[in-house]
Amino acid sequence: MRTAVVAGCAAMPAGGSGAPGFVVLADVDPTIGQDIRYATPHDFTGRVVDGYEEAVCLLARPAAEALRRAQRLLLARGHSLLVYDCYRPQRAVDRFVRWAGDPDDRRTKA
């Protein structure tokens, strides 16, 4: 089976996963693969990123439903979706800015 990759982000409104209109992608379509690396140290910072305490893909409901429709079409053709970085809380962006501005943190900047 071939995998189609979807990468992107959406700003997460205050209130986190309880925000109206946002859903857990796995609840909408558990067949869509997910690689939420910011919840692990296996990302470009080398550490878990603030705001990613769980490896959960949160999306606006219309986006999740659109991915479900695309996944159905792809599965019928022997392909599948794999999503990265489904949401990006502001505190994660703040962490990226701090990381980029720290000249002493060279573990992963090469």
C-alpha positions in Angstrom: 0.0 0.0 0.0 1.3 3.5 -0.9 0.9 6.3 1.5 0.0 9.9 0.6 1.4 12.4 3.1 -0.5 15.4 4.3 1.6 18.0 6.3 0.3 21.2 7.6 -0.8 23.0 10.7 -3.8 24.9 12.0 -3.7 27.4 14.8 -5.4 25.9 17.8 -7.8 28.4 19.5 -7.6 28.9 23.3 -9.3 26.0 25.1 -7.4 23.1 23.4 -9.2 20.0 22.4 -12.4 21.1 24.0 -12.7 24.0 21.5 -15.9 24.0 19.6 -15.6 22.6 16.1 -12.4 20.7 16.7 -12.3 16.9 16.7 -9.8 14.1 17.2 -9.0 12.8 13.7 -8.8 9.2 14.9 -12.5 9.5 16.1 -13.5 10.6 12.6 -11.3 8.1 10.7 -9.0 5.7 12.6 -7.5 4.4 9.3 -5.6 7.6 8.6 -2.0 7.3 9.7 -0.6 9.9 12.0 3.0 10.9 12.9 2.8 13.6 15.6 6.5 14.0 16.2 6.3 17.2 18.2 4.9 15.0 21.0 8.2 13.1 21.0 11.9 14.1 21.1 12.1 12.8 17.5 11.6 16.3 15.9 13.8 19.1 14.8 14.2 20.6 18.3 15.2 17.2 19.8 12.7 17.6 22.6 8.9 17.3 23.2 7.5 20.6 22.1 5.4 22.7 24.5 1.7 22.1 23.8 2.1 18.5 22.5 1.6 16.6 25.7 -0.2 13.9 23.7 0.3 12.6 20.2 -3.2 13.5 19.1 -4.2 15.0 15.7 -6.8 17.7 16.3 -8.5 19.3 13.4 -11.5 21.5 12.5 -14.4 19.1 11.9 -14.7 20.1 8.2 -11.0 19.3 7.6 -11.2 15.9 9.3 -14.3 15.0 7.3 -12.6 16.1 4.1 -9.6 13.8 5.0 -12.0 11.0 5.7 -13.5 11.4 2.2 -10.1 11.5 0.6 -9.0 8.4 2.6 -11.9 6.4 1.4 -11.0 7.2 -2.2 -7.3 6.4 -1.6 -8.0 3.1 0.2 -10.0 1.9 -2.8 -6.9 2.5 -4.9 -4.5 0.8 -2.5 -3.2 4.0 -1.0 -3.5 5.7 2.4 -3.1 9.1 4.1 -0.4 9.9 6.7 -0.8 13.2 8.5 1.8 15.3 10.4 1.4 18.2 12.7 -2.3 18.5 12.7 -2.6 21.4 15.1 -0.1 23.9 16.4 -0.8 25.6 19.8 0.7 29.1 20.2 2.9 27.8 23.0 4.5 25.5 20.4 5.2 28.4 18.1 6.7 30.3 21.1 8.9 27.2 21.8 10.2 27.1 18.2 11.1 30.8 18.4 13.0 30.3 21.7 14.8 27.3 20.2 15.8 29.2 17.0 17.1 32.1 19.1 19.3 29.9 21.4 22.8 29.7 19.9 23.9 27.3 22.6 21.4 24.6 21.6 23.3 22.9 18.8 22.1 19.3 19.2 19.8 19.3 16.2 20.6 22.6 14.4 23.2 21.1 12.1 
